[in-house]
Amino acid sequence: MTETPDDDLKPSFRSDVSVELVKHAASDTDVLWAARVSTAGEQSLDELKKDPERSKGLINYLMRDRHGSPFEHNSMTFFISAPIFVFREFMRHRVGWSYNEESGRYRRLQPVFYVPGEDRRLVQEGRPGKYVFVPGTQEQHDLTARVMEESYRQAYASYQEMLAAGVAREVARSVLPVGLFSSMYATCNARSLMHFLGLRTQHEEAKVPSFPQREIEMVGERMEEQWARLMPLTHAAFNANGRVAP
Ligand SMILES: Cc1cc2nc3c(=O)[nH]c(=O)nc-3n(C[C@H](O)[C@H](O)[C@H](O)COP(=O)(O)OP(=O)(O)OC[C@H]3O[C@@H](n4cnc5c(N)ncnc54)[C@H](O)[C@@H]3O)c2cc1C
């Protein structure tokens, strides 16, 4: 099958990521409900909401003593658009996550590419395991944007040329770089999300610091904002206990 080149498919460039909470069944009450079966047997959700101070105390105790399973009885599905290099890191998180990503075999990939924004620290100083990122100069930013855009345009033109000549999408996509945007649904629970956030965000309250790549951290921050609204007591207990997943 040959594909006609589509002149509307002009490369576009983004410096941000999108994270949308598309489906959820997640609340602090789910944690209490699961935990209290240990001592009280089955309880109604209304019963669980009666004593907010006790609820807060129980969630904090579970987090502190790493009783993790009560944090699994909930579900959040995010629709995420981010560069392929972010997804490559993201999908290393195997436990408590489900993924479905757009296909480069079944559809023509759209020419949306990542270019770091002006606020992205561009320069790494120090050695692996002990380094910091510092802001780049204006020249470094201009060079990065120009070189990336040129390279993306050339790669996408080659992709389209092969499609127009009848080469299969699954073969032609080989020329596309990891800065290409992809999209996926990612479903998790609060426990697996906390494990992800502990590793993929930097935070002043973290007991065990991590040094994630900024772009996956941007995704993590957006997921965390939305999760914190659904489960404020669990989120507060996560921070209060050093952002270590129970
Ligand atoms: C800053 C940073 C730098 C990184 N650099 C690299 C790198 O250079 N190269 C690279 O390959 N990866 C790298 N990674 C990925 C990292 O090694 C992990 O694969 C990723 O963070 C997922 O963590 P996880 O395995 O704990 O998560 P999950 O896969 O979600 O697992 C959750 C937990 O389940 C348990 N578990 C899961 N699978 C097993 C198993 N097979 N056996 C025993 N216990 C298991 C562990 O307790 C684990 O912590 C990096 C990650 C970070 C955060």
Ligand as a Chemical Component Dictionary entry (heavy atoms), coordinates in Angstrom:
data_LIG
# 
_chem_comp.id                   LIG 
_chem_comp.type                 NON-POLYMER 
_chem_comp.pdbx_formal_charge   0 
_chem_comp.three_letter_code    LIG 
# 
loop_
_chem_comp_atom.comp_id 
_chem_comp_atom.atom_id 
_chem_comp_atom.alt_atom_id 
_chem_comp_atom.type_symbol 
_chem_comp_atom.charge 
_chem_comp_atom.model_Cartn_x 
_chem_comp_atom.model_Cartn_y 
_chem_comp_atom.model_Cartn_z 
_chem_comp_atom.pdbx_ordinal 
LIG C1  C1  C 0 17.251 8.255  38.162 1  
LIG C2  C2  C 0 17.114 6.932  37.487 2  
LIG C3  C3  C 0 18.114 6.485  36.641 3  
LIG C4  C4  C 0 17.991 5.251  35.986 4  
LIG N1  N1  N 0 18.982 4.838  35.154 5  
LIG C5  C5  C 0 18.879 3.652  34.511 6  
LIG C6  C6  C 0 19.881 3.185  33.611 7  
LIG O1  O1  O 0 20.893 3.843  33.400 8  
LIG N2  N2  N 0 19.710 2.009  32.976 9  
LIG C7  C7  C 0 18.599 1.221  33.212 10 
LIG O2  O2  O 0 18.487 0.156  32.623 11 
LIG N3  N3  N 0 17.618 1.644  34.044 12 
LIG C8  C8  C 0 17.723 2.818  34.688 13 
LIG N4  N4  N 0 16.720 3.239  35.533 14 
LIG C9  C9  C 0 15.516 2.413  35.681 15 
LIG C10 C10 C 0 15.505 1.655  37.021 16 
LIG O3  O3  O 0 16.590 0.728  37.099 17 
LIG C11 C11 C 0 14.189 0.902  37.218 18 
LIG O4  O4  O 0 14.027 -0.052 36.178 19 
LIG C12 C12 C 0 12.990 1.832  37.181 20 
LIG O5  O5  O 0 13.209 2.949  38.005 21 
LIG C13 C13 C 0 11.753 1.079  37.677 22 
LIG O6  O6  O 0 11.904 0.848  39.047 23 
LIG P1  P1  P 0 11.420 -0.497 39.733 24 
LIG O7  O7  O 0 12.057 -1.693 39.111 25 
LIG O8  O8  O 0 11.608 -0.314 41.213 26 
LIG O9  O9  O 0 9.843  -0.448 39.411 27 
LIG P2  P2  P 0 8.843  -1.627 39.099 28 
LIG O10 O10 O 0 9.264  -2.385 37.905 29 
LIG O11 O11 O 0 7.494  -1.003 39.046 30 
LIG O12 O12 O 0 8.969  -2.583 40.350 31 
LIG C14 C14 C 0 8.464  -2.191 41.635 32 
LIG C15 C15 C 0 9.143  -3.027 42.710 33 
LIG O13 O13 O 0 8.793  -4.395 42.552 34 
LIG C16 C16 C 0 9.915  -5.218 42.871 35 
LIG N5  N5  N 0 10.307 -5.964 41.663 36 
LIG C17 C17 C 0 9.874  -5.738 40.377 37 
LIG N6  N6  N 0 10.421 -6.635 39.542 38 
LIG C18 C18 C 0 11.232 -7.410 40.276 39 
LIG C19 C19 C 0 12.096 -8.487 39.965 40 
LIG N7  N7  N 0 12.254 -8.940 38.725 41 
LIG N8  N8  N 0 12.782 -9.066 40.962 42 
LIG C20 C20 C 0 12.664 -8.641 42.240 43 
LIG N9  N9  N 0 11.871 -7.600 42.613 44 
LIG C21 C21 C 0 11.169 -7.006 41.638 45 
LIG C22 C22 C 0 11.030 -4.279 43.353 46 
LIG O14 O14 O 0 10.921 -4.131 44.749 47 
LIG C23 C23 C 0 10.669 -2.972 42.666 48 
LIG O15 O15 O 0 11.188 -1.817 43.306 49 
LIG C24 C24 C 0 16.826 4.454  36.197 50 
LIG C25 C25 C 0 15.823 4.915  37.048 51 
LIG C26 C26 C 0 15.947 6.128  37.681 52 
LIG C27 C27 C 0 14.832 6.605  38.595 53 
# 
loop_
_chem_comp_bond.comp_id 
_chem_comp_bond.atom_id_1 
_chem_comp_bond.atom_id_2 
_chem_comp_bond.value_order 
_chem_comp_bond.pdbx_ordinal 
LIG C1  C2  SING 1  
LIG C2  C3  SING 2  
LIG C2  C26 DOUB 3  
LIG C3  C4  DOUB 4  
LIG C4  N1  SING 5  
LIG C4  C24 SING 6  
LIG N1  C5  DOUB 7  
LIG C5  C6  SING 8  
LIG C5  C8  SING 9  
LIG C6  O1  DOUB 10 
LIG C6  N2  SING 11 
LIG N2  C7  SING 12 
LIG C7  O2  DOUB 13 
LIG C7  N3  SING 14 
LIG N3  C8  DOUB 15 
LIG C8  N4  SING 16 
LIG N4  C9  SING 17 
LIG N4  C24 SING 18 
LIG C9  C10 SING 19 
LIG C10 O3  SING 20 
LIG C10 C11 SING 21 
LIG C11 O4  SING 22 
LIG C11 C12 SING 23 
LIG C12 O5  SING 24 
LIG C12 C13 SING 25 
LIG C13 O6  SING 26 
LIG O6  P1  SING 27 
LIG P1  O7  DOUB 28 
LIG P1  O8  SING 29 
LIG P1  O9  SING 30 
LIG O9  P2  SING 31 
LIG P2  O10 DOUB 32 
LIG P2  O11 SING 33 
LIG P2  O12 SING 34 
LIG O12 C14 SING 35 
LIG C14 C15 SING 36 
LIG C15 O13 SING 37 
LIG C15 C23 SING 38 
LIG O13 C16 SING 39 
LIG C16 N5  SING 40 
LIG C16 C22 SING 41 
LIG N5  C17 SING 42 
LIG N5  C21 SING 43 
LIG C17 N6  DOUB 44 
LIG N6  C18 SING 45 
LIG C18 C19 SING 46 
LIG C18 C21 DOUB 47 
LIG C19 N7  SING 48 
LIG C19 N8  DOUB 49 
LIG N8  C20 SING 50 
LIG C20 N9  DOUB 51 
LIG N9  C21 SING 52 
LIG C22 O14 SING 53 
LIG C22 C23 SING 54 
LIG C23 O15 SING 55 
LIG C24 C25 DOUB 56 
LIG C25 C26 SING 57 
LIG C26 C27 SING 58 
# 
